[in-house]
Amino acid sequence: MAAGDKGQAKFPGLAVIILEVADLDKAVEKWSSLGLGPWLVQERSNEAIMQGRKVSNRARWAMAPLGPTVLLELAQILEGEHVHNKFLRERGEGLSALSFNVENLDEWLAKCKEMGIEPLLTQARKTGGRFAYMDTEKEFNGVMIEFLEGELTGLDKVEWGHRFK
């Protein structure tokens, strides 16, 4: 997967830096005190495949732009199962994942499989496309890699600072 290797695709661009938090509102307040924002805060119920079995969860997350192409995401799972609350239980708050935009998720899943890296969780996005969190914590300094199929669409139309439920 390394960029520049003959015959291999260039590694995709960073889209989102994901931090696990125990209390989303407190975390948004803390990051906002540094001048970060505006924030898009959402709450949703989701279904996913986690390590081969169907799981469901209810989650809250907040996103703020760090620049023209990268977002900071604060994630809090309220109930159910997800890689986010597994990470929080086992390691506490902090950096859990780096998310990359890809055009073809299946291609990146196959590349990872060749390296012995399996998906921890796969899920369809309600706005179209899919994503997968890869089991990369041991190989990549405790950080999961997430591949997002397609762009994070509609962010240019988001009313930043609006809260969705």
C-alpha positions in Angstrom: 0.0 0.0 0.0 2.9 2.3 0.2 2.8 5.2 -2.3 5.3 5.0 -5.0 5.6 1.2 -5.1 5.4 0.0 -8.7 2.0 -1.4 -9.5 0.4 -0.2 -6.3 -2.2 2.5 -5.9 -1.4 5.7 -4.3 -2.5 5.8 -0.6 -5.7 7.9 -0.4 -6.0 11.3 1.1 -6.7 11.9 4.8 -10.4 12.8 5.4 -11.1 12.5 9.1 -9.1 12.3 12.4 -11.3 10.4 14.9 -11.1 10.8 18.7 -13.1 8.7 21.1 -14.7 10.6 23.9 -16.7 9.6 27.0 -18.8 12.9 27.0 -19.3 14.5 23.6 -20.6 17.8 25.0 -17.7 18.3 27.3 -15.2 17.4 24.5 -16.8 19.8 22.0 -16.6 22.6 24.7 -13.0 21.8 25.4 -12.0 21.8 21.7 -14.1 24.9 21.1 -12.1 26.7 23.8 -9.1 26.5 21.4 -11.1 28.2 18.7 -12.1 25.0 16.8 -15.5 25.0 15.1 -18.2 25.4 14.1 -19.4 21.9 14.9 -21.9 19.6 13.2 -23.4 17.4 16.0 -25.4 14.3 15.0 -27.1 11.4 16.7 -28.1 8.2 14.9 -29.0 4.6 15.3 -26.9 2.3 13.0 -26.5 -1.3 12.0 -23.1 -2.7 11.0 -21.1 -5.9 10.6 -18.5 -6.2 13.4 -16.0 -9.1 13.1 -18.5 -11.1 11.1 -21.7 -10.5 13.1 -24.5 -8.0 12.9 -24.5 -5.3 15.6 -26.5 -2.2 16.2 -25.7 1.0 18.2 -26.8 4.5 18.9 -24.1 7.1 18.5 -23.4 10.8 18.8 -20.6 12.5 17.0 -19.4 16.0 16.3 -17.3 17.1 13.3 -15.4 20.3 12.8 -13.2 21.3 9.9 -9.5 21.4 10.5 -8.9 22.9 7.1 -10.3 22.7 3.6 -10.2 18.9 3.3 -9.8 17.3 6.8 -12.3 17.0 9.6 -11.9 16.3 13.3 -14.6 13.8 14.5 -15.4 13.3 18.2 -17.3 10.0 18.6 -19.4 8.7 21.5 -21.4 5.5 21.4 -24.4 5.8 23.6 -25.5 2.2 23.5 -24.9 -1.0 21.6 -21.7 -2.3 20.0 -19.2 -0.5 17.8 -15.4 -0.3 17.4 -15.6 3.1 19.0 -16.9 2.0 22.4 -14.6 -1.1 22.3 -11.7 1.2 21.9 -12.9 3.5 24.7 -13.4 0.6 27.1 -10.0 -0.9 26.3 -7.9 2.2 25.9 -9.8 5.2 27.1 -10.3 8.5 25.4 -8.0 9.6 22.5 -7.0 9.1 18.9 -8.6 5.9 17.6 -8.6 6.2 13.8 -7.5 8.0 10.7 -10.0 7.9 7.9 -9.2 8.0 4.2 -11.3 8.6 1.2 -11.3 5.7 -1.4 -13.1 5.3 -4.6 -13.4 1.5 -4.4 -13.7 0.0 -0.9 -13.5 -3.6 -2.1 -10.1 -2.9 -3.7 -8.7 -1.6 -0.4 -10.2 -4.5 1.5 -8.5 -6.9 -0.9 -5.2 -5.0 -0.5 -5.4 -5.2 3.3 -6.4 -8.9 3.1 -3.2 -9.6 1.2 -1.3 -8.0 4.1 -3.2 -10.1 6.6 -5.3 -7.1 7.8 -9.1 -7.8 8.2 -11.9 -5.4 8.7 -13.1 -4.9 12.3 -16.4 -3.3 11.1 -18.1 -2.6 7.8 -21.2 -0.4 7.4 -23.3 1.2 4.7 -23.5 5.0 4.9 -26.9 6.5 5.1 -25.8 9.1 2.6 -24.5 6.5 0.1 -21.3 4.5 0.0 -19.7 2.3 2.7 -16.9 2.4 5.2 -14.7 -0.1 6.9 -12.6 0.1 10.0 -9.5 -2.1 9.6 -7.8 -4.2 12.3 -4.6 -2.1 12.2 -4.0 -1.2 15.9 -1.0 -3.5 16.3 0.6 -2.6 12.9 -0.1 1.2 13.0 0.8 2.4 16.5 -2.5 1.7 18.2 -4.5 3.5 15.4 -7.3 2.0 13.3 -7.5 2.9 9.7 -10.9 3.6 8.3 -11.6 3.6 4.5 -14.6 5.7 3.4 -15.9 4.8 0.0 -16.7 8.0 -1.9 -16.4 11.5 -0.6 -18.0 12.9 2.5 -20.7 14.4 0.4 -22.8 17.5 1.3 -20.3 19.0 3.7 -20.2 22.1 1.6 -23.9 22.5 2.1 -23.9 21.8 5.9 -25.0 24.5 8.2 -22.0 24.3 10.5 -23.1 24.7 14.1 -26.4 23.0 13.5 -27.4 20.0 15.6 -29.1 17.1 14.0 -31.0 14.3 15.7 
